[in-house]
């Protein structure tokens, strides 16, 4: 069974940092680009960052220079390092596997002012 399991969310003060992790099954991870999306209350889900199998990265303009996406093929994992967090970053963050289109269950990130 395919699974994407996120972890690392929580409550942090503005200016702080968090690191999200997403563990994926081998079949998905080795064959597809991976991404992080987020959905704030009352808003549509939006792309935060993605990384291809070749390591190319794309970021939403709102997080450029603050967030970094990375992947560890040996651990079948993708990460999102989030620095200089602000209250606008508060959302549920989801891991996504392109190709088959699988979503993780989401992890809550709350940034207090």
BANU-444633 format. One record per residue (C-alpha): x, y, z. Coordinates in steps of 0.1 Angstrom, whole numbers. Example, Ala and Ser with C-alpha at 12.3 -4.5 7.8 and 13.67 -1.06 7.14 Angstrom:
BEGIN
      u      v      w
    123    -45     78
    137    -11     71
***
This chain:
BEGIN
      u      v      w
      0      0      0
     13     34     -9
     19     58     20
     32     93     25
     37    101     61
     45    137     72
     59    149    105
     75    179    120
     47    204    122
     39    223    154
     35    257    170
     63    282    166
     68    320    171
     72    344    143
    108    344    131
    113    307    141
    120    276    121
    105    242    115
    116    212     95
     89    190     79
     96    155     68
     78    132     45
     86     95     43
     74     77     11
     74     42     -2
    103     32    -24
     81     28    -55
     69     63    -55
    100     81    -43
    124     68    -68
    102     76    -98
     85    109    -92
     89    145    -84
     78    153    -48
     62    185    -35
     49    203     -5
     16    220     -6
     -3    240     21
    -38    249     28
    -48    277     52
    -83    280     66
   -107    294     40
    -81    292     12
    -73    269    -16
    -45    244    -14
    -13    259    -29
     21    247    -40
     49    256    -17
     78    238    -32
     87    209    -54
    118    189    -62
    123    167    -92
    141    133    -93
    170    152   -108
    171    177    -79
    156    207    -96
    136    229    -73
    107    253    -76
     93    276    -49
     63    297    -45
     72    334    -45
     60    338    -10
     86    314      4
    116    320    -18
    147    326      3
    130    313     35
    121    277     27
    143    249     13
    131    216     -1
    154    186     -3
    152    149     -7
    172    119      6
    168     90    -18
    185     66      5
    158     73     32
    129     77      7
    122    111     23
    116    147     13
    121    176     36
    110    212     39
    132    235     60
    112    266     69
    130    296     83
    118    331     92
     83    319     96
     55    344     98
     18    341    107
      9    339     70
     27    306     68
      1    290     92
    -16    261     73
    -18    224     70
     12    212     50
      8    182     27
     34    161     10
     25    151    -26
     39    125    -50
     36    136    -87
     27    110   -112
      4     87    -93
     -9    118    -74
     -7    106    -38
    -12    129     -8
      0    126     27
    -24    132     56
    -10    166     64
      7    182     93
     -4    215    110
     20    244    112
     10    273    133
     30    305    136
     21    329    164
     28    366    162
***
